[in-house]
Amino acid sequence: MGYSAKQRKVKTTVEGADALVKDLKAMEEAAADALMAAAKAGGKIALEDAKRNCPVDTGALKQSLHLTEGKATAVKATVQVDYDKSLKYGTHVELGSRNRPANPFMRNAVDDNQNKINDAITAELSRAVGRKI
């Protein structure tokens, strides 16, 4: 089974989302901060898993794994688990090459932890708006 180089995006559905969205809108600018904190909480789970499952030869790829913050608005925030792009072989490890099988440790970090990521995002958003889940 092959993998494309397309990024895996996580979309979360929150029970009681209508009330939560209303609370976030009432927070105005603080909503972007709450959404970023929630995105980072989910991203940290994927980052930890990617580090745990990253194949190690020299250890440079594993050591370079990090979480990058993207944009945050009142309705959306993004984070990305990534590696140092100066390590040209990172893509070959993840996606494979002609002479090397794929070892999708980053994609699997998201796929295998979807429920944990969703729970972390929901918990952080609920905390931010003062709701109990």
Residue frames as qw, qx, qy, qz and C-alpha x, y, z in Angstrom:
[[0.000, 0.891, 0.455, 0.000, 0.00, 0.00, 0.00],
 [0.452, 0.254, 0.000, 0.855, 1.47, 3.39, -0.97],
 [0.163, -0.768, -0.403, 0.470, 1.02, 6.79, 0.55],
 [0.364, 0.772, 0.179, 0.490, 0.79, 10.11, -1.17],
 [0.422, 0.072, -0.302, 0.852, 2.77, 13.09, 0.06],
 [0.273, -0.635, -0.265, -0.673, -0.46, 14.94, 0.86],
 [0.045, -0.258, 0.630, -0.731, -0.72, 16.14, 4.44],
 [0.344, -0.443, -0.827, -0.016, -3.18, 14.41, 6.74],
 [0.191, -0.377, 0.126, -0.897, -5.64, 16.88, 8.25],
 [0.179, -0.299, -0.872, 0.344, -7.57, 16.25, 11.42],
 [0.332, -0.385, -0.184, -0.842, -11.11, 17.55, 11.71],
 [0.100, -0.127, -0.854, 0.495, -12.86, 17.24, 15.03],
 [0.415, -0.512, -0.439, -0.611, -16.58, 17.18, 15.72],
 [0.046, 0.103, -0.676, 0.728, -17.51, 18.21, 19.23],
 [0.245, -0.562, -0.787, -0.062, -20.69, 17.10, 20.94],
 [0.196, -0.839, -0.369, 0.348, -22.64, 20.19, 21.94],
 [0.515, 0.089, 0.241, 0.818, -20.69, 22.09, 19.32],
 [0.019, 0.753, 0.390, 0.530, -23.39, 24.72, 18.80],
 [0.487, -0.861, -0.143, 0.031, -23.12, 25.91, 22.41],
 [0.704, -0.358, 0.165, 0.591, -19.33, 25.73, 22.28],
 [0.403, 0.402, 0.350, 0.744, -19.22, 27.78, 19.06],
 [0.186, -0.875, -0.294, -0.336, -21.51, 30.36, 20.67],
 [0.629, -0.727, -0.003, 0.275, -19.16, 30.57, 23.67],
 [0.657, -0.061, 0.274, 0.700, -16.11, 30.87, 21.40],
 [0.219, 0.651, 0.353, 0.635, -17.73, 33.68, 19.39],
 [0.378, -0.899, -0.189, -0.111, -18.46, 35.52, 22.63],
 [0.715, -0.483, 0.103, 0.495, -14.76, 35.30, 23.46],
 [0.368, 0.917, -0.082, -0.131, -13.96, 37.28, 20.28],
 [0.387, 0.745, -0.538, 0.081, -10.18, 37.55, 19.86],
 [0.415, -0.468, 0.737, -0.256, -9.49, 35.17, 22.73],
 [0.916, 0.196, 0.241, -0.253, -11.17, 32.43, 20.66],
 [0.662, 0.635, -0.392, 0.060, -8.14, 32.24, 18.35],
 [0.041, -0.579, 0.735, -0.351, -5.91, 31.64, 21.38],
 [0.719, -0.123, 0.552, -0.405, -8.29, 28.96, 22.68],
 [0.899, 0.406, 0.011, -0.164, -8.40, 27.23, 19.31],
 [0.450, 0.667, -0.568, 0.173, -4.60, 27.32, 19.01],
 [0.333, -0.450, 0.730, -0.392, -4.20, 25.85, 22.48],
 [0.853, 0.097, 0.392, -0.331, -6.62, 23.07, 21.51],
 [0.783, 0.576, -0.230, -0.046, -4.83, 22.41, 18.21],
 [0.175, 0.652, -0.685, 0.274, -1.49, 22.25, 20.05],
 [0.613, -0.282, 0.626, -0.392, -2.93, 19.81, 22.61],
 [0.917, 0.291, 0.211, -0.172, -3.94, 17.47, 19.80],
 [0.582, 0.722, -0.363, 0.088, -0.72, 18.07, 17.89],
 [0.206, -0.641, 0.692, -0.263, 1.42, 17.15, 20.90],
 [0.834, -0.057, 0.505, -0.217, -0.16, 13.70, 20.95],
 [0.839, 0.542, 0.019, 0.033, 0.75, 13.14, 17.31],
 [0.236, 0.812, -0.490, 0.210, 4.26, 14.56, 17.88],
 [0.502, -0.497, 0.664, -0.244, 4.93, 12.24, 20.82],
 [0.897, 0.158, 0.401, -0.104, 3.76, 9.22, 18.83],
 [0.669, 0.719, -0.166, 0.085, 5.85, 10.21, 15.79],
 [0.013, -0.754, 0.616, -0.229, 8.93, 10.52, 18.01],
 [0.708, -0.272, 0.608, -0.233, 8.20, 7.15, 19.62],
 [0.851, 0.276, 0.446, -0.002, 7.88, 5.41, 16.25],
 [0.375, 0.859, -0.308, -0.164, 10.45, 7.29, 14.17],
 [0.954, 0.107, -0.071, 0.272, 13.04, 4.88, 12.78],
 [0.294, -0.900, 0.292, 0.133, 16.50, 5.66, 14.12],
 [0.847, 0.337, -0.129, 0.392, 19.81, 5.36, 12.35],
 [0.396, 0.303, -0.297, 0.814, 21.72, 8.45, 13.44],
 [0.225, -0.589, -0.630, 0.454, 18.79, 9.87, 15.45],
 [0.108, -0.113, 0.113, 0.981, 18.86, 13.17, 13.56],
 [0.280, -0.352, -0.595, -0.667, 15.39, 12.78, 12.05],
 [0.493, -0.567, -0.653, 0.095, 13.82, 11.88, 15.38],
 [0.384, -0.413, -0.278, 0.778, 15.55, 14.80, 17.12],
 [0.042, 0.009, 0.266, 0.963, 14.34, 17.24, 14.46],
 [0.194, -0.556, -0.755, -0.288, 10.63, 16.41, 14.86],
 [0.057, -0.174, -0.357, 0.916, 8.70, 19.43, 16.10],
 [0.135, 0.716, 0.681, -0.072, 5.29, 21.06, 16.23],
 [0.183, 0.055, 0.198, 0.961, 4.81, 24.18, 14.12],
 [0.209, 0.606, 0.536, -0.549, 1.97, 26.62, 14.75],
 [0.252, 0.411, 0.574, 0.662, 0.02, 27.77, 11.73],
 [0.166, -0.334, -0.084, -0.924, -2.64, 30.46, 11.58],
 [0.106, -0.413, -0.827, 0.367, -5.33, 30.88, 14.19],
 [0.222, -0.325, -0.235, -0.889, -8.62, 32.69, 13.74],
 [0.487, -0.144, 0.443, -0.739, -11.83, 32.75, 15.75],
 [0.885, 0.134, 0.078, -0.440, -13.02, 29.65, 13.86],
 [0.949, 0.259, -0.131, 0.125, -9.88, 27.67, 12.92],
 [0.270, -0.811, 0.516, 0.061, -6.36, 26.92, 14.11],
 [0.919, 0.326, -0.222, 0.030, -3.68, 24.76, 12.54],
 [0.417, -0.693, 0.582, 0.084, -0.55, 23.04, 13.76],
 [0.828, 0.444, -0.328, -0.097, 1.77, 20.71, 11.90],
 [0.778, -0.444, 0.401, 0.192, 4.10, 17.92, 12.99],
 [0.638, 0.745, -0.188, 0.043, 7.19, 18.29, 10.85],
 [0.833, -0.289, 0.128, 0.454, 10.91, 17.61, 10.66],
 [0.170, -0.727, 0.301, 0.593, 13.95, 19.66, 9.69],
 [0.759, 0.624, 0.122, -0.139, 13.77, 19.91, 5.89],
 [0.140, 0.778, -0.603, -0.105, 17.56, 20.07, 5.65],
 [0.455, -0.186, 0.870, -0.031, 17.37, 16.34, 6.34],
 [0.439, 0.310, -0.480, -0.693, 16.53, 15.47, 2.74],
 [0.270, 0.037, -0.954, -0.122, 15.81, 11.81, 3.57],
 [0.315, 0.106, 0.626, -0.705, 12.81, 12.46, 5.83],
 [0.678, 0.309, -0.088, -0.662, 10.36, 12.14, 2.95],
 [0.559, 0.300, -0.752, -0.178, 12.00, 8.90, 1.81],
 [0.012, 0.056, -0.894, 0.445, 11.63, 7.42, 5.30],
 [0.452, 0.246, 0.450, -0.729, 7.96, 8.42, 5.53],
 [0.704, 0.468, 0.000, -0.534, 6.86, 7.66, 1.96],
 [0.838, -0.003, 0.500, 0.219, 9.48, 5.19, 0.78],
 [0.210, 0.711, -0.443, -0.505, 11.51, 5.27, -2.41],
 [0.742, 0.387, -0.472, -0.277, 12.47, 2.93, -5.21],
 [0.591, 0.235, -0.735, 0.236, 14.79, 0.93, -2.94],
 [0.040, 0.052, -0.702, 0.709, 13.23, 1.58, 0.44],
 [0.230, -0.558, -0.776, -0.185, 9.76, 0.62, 1.72],
 [0.220, -0.659, -0.040, -0.718, 7.59, 3.33, 3.25],
 [0.438, -0.265, -0.703, 0.493, 7.67, 3.72, 7.02],
 [0.121, -0.645, -0.267, -0.705, 4.85, 6.21, 7.66],
 [0.424, -0.286, -0.631, 0.583, 5.60, 7.08, 11.28],
 [0.054, 0.098, 0.139, -0.984, 4.22, 10.64, 10.94],
 [0.500, -0.146, -0.450, -0.725, 1.00, 9.77, 9.12],
 [0.604, -0.271, -0.750, 0.021, 0.40, 6.86, 11.49],
 [0.214, -0.107, -0.530, 0.813, 0.92, 9.20, 14.45],
 [0.382, 0.035, 0.013, -0.923, -2.27, 10.99, 13.37],
 [0.641, -0.048, -0.588, -0.490, -4.20, 7.98, 12.05],
 [0.573, -0.131, -0.783, 0.203, -3.54, 5.77, 15.08],
 [0.228, -0.248, -0.562, 0.756, -4.37, 8.46, 17.63],
 [0.124, -0.433, -0.424, -0.786, -7.44, 10.10, 16.11],
 [0.523, -0.669, -0.505, -0.154, -9.64, 9.51, 19.17],
 [0.589, -0.455, -0.258, 0.616, -6.98, 10.72, 21.62],
 [0.244, 0.092, 0.179, 0.949, -6.35, 13.81, 19.49],
 [0.274, -0.556, -0.479, -0.621, -10.08, 14.58, 19.28],
 [0.598, -0.639, -0.464, 0.137, -10.45, 14.11, 23.05],
 [0.510, -0.282, -0.128, 0.802, -7.51, 16.44, 23.77],
 [0.056, 0.273, 0.302, 0.912, -8.92, 19.12, 21.45],
 [0.434, -0.617, -0.518, -0.404, -12.37, 18.85, 22.99],
 [0.625, -0.549, -0.400, 0.384, -11.02, 18.94, 26.56],
 [0.394, -0.133, -0.015, 0.909, -8.87, 22.00, 25.86],
 [0.113, -0.394, -0.378, -0.830, -11.72, 23.88, 24.16],
 [0.538, -0.635, -0.529, -0.165, -14.11, 23.01, 26.98],
 [0.584, -0.420, -0.294, 0.629, -11.56, 24.21, 29.53],
 [0.256, 0.097, 0.149, 0.950, -11.08, 27.46, 27.61],
 [0.302, -0.430, -0.336, -0.781, -14.78, 28.30, 27.67],
 [0.263, -0.256, 0.605, -0.706, -15.30, 27.04, 31.24],
 [0.842, -0.037, -0.154, -0.516, -17.41, 24.01, 30.39],
 [0.479, -0.338, 0.803, -0.104, -17.09, 20.53, 31.83],
 [0.569, 0.268, -0.614, -0.476, -17.07, 17.62, 29.42]]
